[in-house]
Amino acid sequence: MNIFSPAEVAVNACTAGKNKGDLALFPMIILGILAGAYIGFGANLATVVGADGGSKFLFGAVFSVGLMMVVIGGAELFTGNNMFLTICALNGQTTWGKLLYNWVVVYFANFAGSLLLVFIIFSGMFWIGTNAEGNLALSAIGVKAVSIAQGKLTLTWSSAFCRAICCNWLVCMAVWLALTAKDTIGKIFAIFFPIMAFVTSGFEHSVANMYFIPMGITIVSKAPELAIAAGFDPTLFTYGNFIMNNLIPVTLGNIVGGGFFVAGLYYLAYLRPAKIAAARKDSGVGA
């Protein structure tokens, strides 16, 4: 067969988690920056498709390119590592200290990569256009970018947290399913459907929001009059609001989704029973 069994996937996830936990600081930062940029590319593509009249389904479908680049390109993504490092630590193959170290470094590296792409995409001036009278106005892409950010900035804490749990449950399942495949095409198909489902459903991804919301904040801060003319409230678009009312609850929800609902439950299903059976065999119990 050209796929791994669920039990083999659990072992492979643990091995990958151990390798991530042992990663040196410099490559961890570089791979984290790459992952932030990759997710940003998917977010930008989704914005463009959405601005051109695509459905939510199409919006979700194209976003998956970001995670495909992360998984197949071998980058470090915070939300994926919520699963990898947790299952590895639960299985005793890395330490909880290494888990926290990896999460913190990769999280901020992802943020740096996302902000780097925000600067590059913003500087491309895709967000500005002209209205029917020939005056400067937000383009369809600009309106969509600000609209996405505003929608995320107006979520309640509980809503953002619960949407984030569902999000990273699906994201980590996409990564988990990709581990079953032994070829690139199999990994692409494994990633596509869970990611399409989470984006189309309107769930919240912390690293994607590191692109979506700063892009909206940047556009509004540079052209507040155009944002007001397009019907947006500039007072919402602050980094304080972003961090306190979106990024924190979404990050916590992502940790629960990937760390408990995927890593924790699969550990209990596959790895813990295997450890218990091995311990009994070594001690001669049940022989």
Sequence and secondary structure as in RCSB ss.txt:
>XXXX:A:sequence
MNIFSPAEVAVNACTAGKNKGDLALFPMIILGILAGAYIGFGANLATVVGADGGSKFLFGAVFSVGLMMVVIGGA
ELFTGNNMFLTICALNGQTTWGKLLYNWVVVYFANFAGSLLLVFIIFSGMFWIGTNAEGNLALSAIGVKAVSIAQ
GKLTLTWSSAFCRAICCNWLVCMAVWLALTAKDTIGKIFAIFFPIMAFVTSGFEHSVANMYFIPMGITIVSKAPE
LAIAAGFDPTLFTYGNFIMNNLIPVTLGNIVGGGFFVAGLYYLAYLRPAKIAAARKDSGVGA
>XXXX:A:secstr
  B  HHHHHHHHHHHHHHHHT  HHHHHHHHHHHHHHHHHHHHHHHHHHHTT  HHHHHHHHHHHHHHHHHHT 
  HHHHHHHHHHHHHTTSS HHHHHHHHHHHHHHHHHHHHHHHHHHHHTTTTEEE TTS EEE HHHHHHHHHHH
HHHT  HHHHHHHHHHHHHHHHHHHHHHTTBSSHHHHHHHHHHHHHHHHHHT   HHHHHHHHHHHHHHHHH HH
HHHHTT  GGG  HHHHIIIIIHHHHHHHHHHHIIIIIIHHIIIIIHHHHHHHHHHHHTTT 
